[in-house]
Amino acid sequence: MGKVVVITGAGAGVGRATVTEFARNGCDVGLLSRDPGRLGEAVAEARSFGVRAVGIPTDVADPEAVEAAAAQIEDQLGPIDVWVNVAMATVFSPVSKLTASEVERGTAVTYLGQVYGMMAALRRMRPRNRGAIVNVGSALAYRSVPLQSVYCGAKFAIRGFTDALRSEILHDKLKITLSMVDLPAVNTPQFDWALNKTGRRARPVPPIFQPEIPARAIYFAAFHPRRQTWIGFPTVKAILANRIAPGLIDRYLASAGYTGQLTTETTPADAPNNLFHAVPGAYGAHGRFDASARSESWEVFTSRHRNALWAGAAVVGLFFLHRLARRVDV
């Protein structure tokens, strides 16, 4: 019997790819998502790998619903070993066009949804003194961009909550791991169904990565914990550049942050909007950017193999030190 893994936002996008990654590696999966139809398709796909799968229609912004889903999964699959928080919601809009209810809802799903997931997982993992929690973060948790203030604010908050919890876990000497995987631009359906008040179709800022890349990083973090994993050089670049010259980045994004996130196409009048209600339909892990999305990330490779890389660097360093010492002796 495999590990029992809970994945939120499991119906589409990175969450859907993450379900597939854990299932193909023999893990039993509990899937939380809002749309029952898409959830059923994800469950069927997971079961095709020969594992057990349970799908529970859940709005992660509802703490009681998250707690009930966790209890149901343990009743049907057994003790939860891994909890992965992926669910998110965003709004493409300048702040001047946002409403209070839109800000509240986006924050509740993206930030509080992860908080409620961590709390539900800890209630079960703490008495057993084992388990792993993986939170999905973003480069935008370190460097905000215009038109996504709701999402950026929520991702910053997740990072703050996660760091506080990590210190508490260390203080209590618990054998529970807590990791964060920070994403770049990913080819998911969010750019077609997120509430968009800009008048133009949204797009991820290139380079774009396929959702299977973060899914593999999430799986790895669950069983080979890293405090953080940065996916894609754009994530590394955004985080480090903001540390060095945040004012300069502010000015750059004042212009490039608009054109980079929007196409020249007008947003359709009947464009779907999943902020308050699930959008039905055959959405999967991928969005509409398959032709331009990358399937590999060097940064994920280096994180997964960091021990070997550090060992290799140490050998190279010792070699050159030895050569230098011989020259000095001469």
ZIMOHU-V206152 format. One line per field, one symbol per residue. ss: DSSP state (A for helix, B for strand, O for the rest). psi: psi as a letter, one per 30 degrees, with the letter a starting at -180 (. if undefined). burial: 1 if it has 9 or more other ideal C-beta (glycine too) atoms within 8 Angstrom, else 0. A space follows every 10 residues. Layout:
ss->???
psi->???
burial->???
This chain:
ss->OOOBBBBBOO OOAAAAAAAA AAAAOOOBBB BBBOOAAAAA AAAAAAAOOO OOBBBBBOOO OOAAAAAAAA AAAAAAAOOO OBBBBOOOOO BBBOAAAOOA AAAAAAAAAA AAAAAAAAAA AAAAAAAAOO BBBBBBBBAA AOOOOOOBAA AAAAAAAAAA AAAAAAAAAA AOOOOBBBBB BBBOOBOOOA AAAOBBOOOB BBOOOOOBBO AAAAAAAAAA AAAOOOOBBB OOAAAAAAAA AAAAAAAAAA AAAAAAAAAO OBBBBBOOOO OOOOOOOOOO OOOOOOOOOA AABBOOOAAA AAAAOAAAAA AAAAAAAAAA AAAAAAAAAO
psi->kllkkkklhf flbeeeeeee eeefggkkkk kklejeeeee eeeeeeffgg lkkkkjjkjf fjeeeeeeee eeeeeefakk ekkkjeklkl kjklefflle eeeeeeeeee dfeeeeeeee eefeeeffhl lkkkkjalfg fejlllfhee eeeeeeeeee eeeeeeeeee eghkhkkjlk jklakkilff fffkkjgffk kllkklkkkk ffeeeeeeee fefikkekkk kkeeeeeeee efeeieeeee eeffeffeef fklfkkkkeg kljgefkkjl lhkbelbghe fgklglkeee eeeeheeeee eeeeeeeeee eeeeeeeee.
burial->0001111111 1111111111 1110001111 1111100111 1110111010 1011110101 1100111011 0111001001 1111111111 1111000100 0110111111 1111111111 1111110000 1111111111 1111111111 1111111110 1100110010 0000010111 1111111111 1111111101 1111001111 1111111111 1100110111 1101110110 1100010010 0110001100 1100001000 1011100010 0010111011 0011001011 1111010010 0000000000 0000000000
